Amino acid sequence: MNYSNFLYMREEISLIVLMVVLFLYDLFAGKKALNFFQPVACVLFAIHTALLLLPRGVGEAFGGMYQFNEINIFVKSILNIGTLIVFLLSSNWLKSEGTVHKRGEFFFLTLSTLLGMYFMLSAGNFLMYFIGLETASIPMACLIAFDKYKKVSAEAGAKYILSAAFASGLSLYGISLIYGSVGTLYFNDVPAGITGDPLQIMAFGFFVVGLLFKISLVPFHQWAPDSYEGAPTTVTAYLSVVSKASGAFVLLTLLYKVFGGLMDQWQAILFATIALSITVANLFAIRQKNLKRFLAYSSISQAGYIMLGAIGGTALGMTSLVYFLLVYLFSNLAAFAVISIVEHRSGKINISDYNGFYQTNPRLSVVMTFALFSLAGIPPFAGFFSKFFVFAAAVDKEFYVLVFIALINTVISLYYYLLVVKAMFINPNDAPIASFRSDNYTRLALIITTAGILVLGVASNIYEYISSISYGM
């Protein structure tokens, strides 16, 4: 083995070094020094994120098991931004009595899942992909059950790990069938062996289950509402954005580069999955009273819109999907930021609790409105343009019926998003949630997410940059 290949894994090595530094700091720092653990972790992670933006070439290592190019490095940067915002949002929660002694574990587990996502994004081999998938999934179960003495959190963690184990088992069985059929696990070599015989179609069906589960597409979504509700709110925010973004991009990459010979089959699967995900999630979202369950079904619906960019299997689809992920990150995290603040200050989490919220907390109400309008796709917010681009990518490959279904569901989603806005601005409440001030970390997170919602809708050069690196893939 040529050990110089490890030098190509710049992002992974940087993240591992950061994890070791934070682990040692948590282990040996004194009580007074531990009070600065979060700012130290955020600053170091910000430096790590900045390092990813340094220019680098395109290539591969370990005989093609590890691959790097501009588009997957850009997606890693998106994941980093989302993770950094989650770290900022966790400030109040990590200072609470039941969690303060576990803040080191929170950062280490979160970065462990991120490392697994890095491996998934850079995988050039099914073995590397599966290692990344499991590295991302197992610590995630620990994060969901982080408040282990709360029944709902422990139950959510158990549901997640059992569902994840079942999905991973099916995916691994699919990988074994792929290897038996084509005789290789390398992504670059698999297309040459794809003939479209029934064994390969069955192998693909089993394999794709693992990713559909991670993205929480129907019918592999049942774990999401319970896990989102039971997990700590900051973990839910991470799960709904960062985990989903990595899975969606990896799925598109595999469909585009590895399973192109089975396009007719996987387009039919995606057609049904997207239509069901958007429709079923929207109908269930209308019925929700708990905001975290509400956003769980919203995220399932958004996953359907995300995959509209994947169904065509084109560079245009990849561009629209990555842009959607970037916009979705800021929109969803802005909504979760408000929910996290309110839950920590008042313990209230139901939609009805937000009646009259604008009277006491006008700024947070405006941020929540921006986030929901962006998720709904209302102009001039960034969510409108992200949905327009994924619709355009699907129309480009003549999926007119699917786009029509998505447009109808956009109207339905607008209705249930407006229910929350109506509660904040119109519904009367004699005893609304008390007015309060957010801490500096949370304010910074709110500023970043709000700026992202407003700026991404007008900064066309970002979409053009994503397009240039997508077409060069």
C-alpha positions, 0 to 999 in steps of 0.5 A, spaced: 500 500 500 502 507 498 501 510 504 501 517 500 494 516 498 492 518 505 494 525 503 488 525 498 483 524 504 484 531 506 477 533 509 477 526 513 483 527 516 482 534 518 475 532 521 479 526 525 484 531 527 479 535 530 475 529 533 481 527 537 483 534 539 476 535 542 476 528 545 482 530 549 480 537 551 474 534 554 478 529 557 483 533 560 481 540 561 479 543 568 472 545 570 473 552 568 476 550 561 470 546 560 466 552 560 469 554 553 468 547 550 463 550 545 466 556 543 472 552 542 469 546 538 465 551 534 471 555 532 475 549 530 470 546 526 469 553 522 477 553 521 476 546 518 470 548 514 474 554 511 480 549 509 475 545 505 474 551 501 481 551 499 482 549 491 484 542 490 484 538 484 480 532 481 482 524 482 482 518 486 486 514 491 486 507 493 485 504 486 479 508 486 475 506 492 476 513 494 474 519 489 474 526 490 472 532 485 469 539 486 462 537 487 462 532 492 467 537 496 462 542 495 456 538 498 461 536 504 461 544 505 454 544 505 454 539 510 459 543 514 455 549 514 449 545 517 453 542 522 456 548 524 449 552 525 446 546 529 452 547 534 450 554 535 443 552 536 445 547 541 448 552 546 442 553 551 441 545 551 448 543 552 448 548 558 442 545 561 443 541 568 441 534 565 446 535 559 452 539 561 456 533 563 455 530 556 457 536 551 463 532 549 459 526 547 454 530 543 460 533 539 464 527 538 458 523 536 455 528 531 462 529 528 462 521 527 456 521 523 459 527 519 465 523 518 461 517 515 457 522 511 464 524 508 466 517 506 459 516 503 460 522 499 467 520 496 466 512 496 468 509 489 466 502 492 460 499 495 464 497 501 467 504 502 460 506 501 457 501 506 462 503 511 460 510 511 453 509 511 454 505 518 459 510 521 453 515 520 447 511 522 450 508 529 452 514 532 446 517 530 442 513 534 446 515 540 444 522 538 437 521 538 437 517 544 441 522 548 436 524 553 436 517 555 432 518 561 426 521 557 422 515 555 420 518 548 428 519 547 430 512 548 424 510 544 426 514 538 433 511 539 430 504 539 426 505 533 431 508 529 436 503 530 432 497 529 429 500 522 436 502 520 439 495 522 433 492 517 434 497 512 442 496 512 441 489 512 437 489 505 442 494 502 448 489 504 444 483 501 443 488 495 450 489 494 452 482 495 447 480 489 451 486 485 457 483 486 455 476 484 452 479 478 458 483 475 464 481 479 466 488 482 464 493 487 468 499 484 463 504 481 467 505 475 467 498 473 460 496 475 456 499 469 460 495 464 457 489 467 450 492 467 445 488 463 438 489 466 437 482 467 432 480 473 437 479 478 440 485 477 434 489 478 432 485 484 439 487 487 438 494 485 431 494 489 434 491 495 440 496 495 437 502 494 432 501 500 438 503 505 438 510 502 431 511 501 430 510 508 436 515 510 432 520 506 426 518 509 422 517 503 415 513 503 414 507 504 421 508 508 419 514 512 415 511 518 421 512 523 421 519 522 416 522 525 417 518 532 424 519 532 424 527 530 419 528 536 423 524 541 430 526 539 433 533 542 430 538 538 438 540 535 439 533 534 432 533 530 435 539 526 441 535 524 437 529 522 432 533 518 438 537 514 445 534 514 443 526 514 438 527 509 442 532 504 448 526 504 443 521 502 440 525 497 446 526 493 449 519 494 443 516 491 443 521 485 451 520 484 449 512 484 444 513 479 447 517 475 454 514 475 453 506 477 446 504 475 445 508 468 444 501 465 437 500 469 435 507 468 428 505 466 427 501 472 429 506 477 426 512 474 419 508 475 421 506 482 423 514 483 416 516 480 412 512 485 416 514 491 416 521 489 409 522 488 407 518 494 412 521 499 410 528 497 402 526 497 402 522 503 407 527 507 403 533 506 396 529 508 399 527 514 402 534 516 395 537 516 393 533 521 399 534 526 399 538 532 406 537 535 411 542 531 417 537 531 412 532 528 409 537 523 416 538 520 418 531 520 412 530 515 414 537 512 421 534 511 419 527 508 415 532 503 421 536 501 425 529 500 420 528 495 421 535 491 429 534 492 429 527 488 425 531 483 432 533 481 435 526 481 429 522 477 432 525 470 439 522 471 442 529 468 447 534 470 442 539 470 438 535 475 444 534 479 445 542 479 438 543 481 438 538 487 445 540 490 442 548 490 435 545 493 439 542 498 443 548 500 436 552 500 433 547 504 439 547 509 438 554 511 430 554 511 429 548 515 434 550 520 431 557 521 425 553 523 428 549 528 432 554 531 425 558 533 422 551 535 429 550 539 429 557 543 421 556 544 422 549 547 428 551 551 425 557 554 417 555 555 417 548 554 412 549 549 412 545 542 405 545 539 402 549 534 397 552 538 402 554 543 404 559 538 398 563 538 399 570 539 407 569 538 408 575 534 405 580 540 411 578 544 416 575 540 416 579 533 423 578 530 422 570 532 415 570 528 418 574 522 424 568 522 419 563 522 415 566 517 421 567 512 423 559 513 416 557 512 415 561 506 421 558 503 419 551 505 413 552 501 416 555 495 413 562 495 417 568 492 422 572 493 424 567 498 430 562 496 425 556 496 421 558 490 427 558 486 430 551 488 423 548 487 423 552 480 429 549 478 428 541 480 421 542 477 425 544 470 430 538 471 424 534 471 420 537 465 427 537 461 426 529 461 418 530 460 416 528 467 410 532 466 405 528 470 410 528 476 411 535 476 403 536 476 402 532 482 408 536 485 405 543 483 398 540 486 402 538 493 405 545 493 398 548 494 397 543 499 403 545 503 402 552 502 396 551 506 399 547 512 405 552 513 400 558 513 397 554 519 403 556 523 403 563 520 396 564 522 397 562 529 403 567 530 400 573 527 392 572 527 390 567 532 388 570 539 391 568 545 390 571 552 397 568 555 402 568 549 409 565 550 413 570 554 418 575 551 425 573 551 432 574 549 436 569 545 443 568 547 449 570 542 450 563 539 443 562 537 442 569 534 448 568 530 445 562 527 438 566 526 442 571 522 446 566 518 439 562 516 435 568 515 441 571 510 441 564 507 434 564 505 434 571 503 440 572 499 440 565 495 434 567 492 438 573 488 445 570 488 445 567 481 452 566 481 451 560 486 447 556 482 451 558 476 457 555 480 454 549 482 452 548 475 459 549 472 462 543 477 456 539 476 457 539 468 464 538 469 463 531 474 
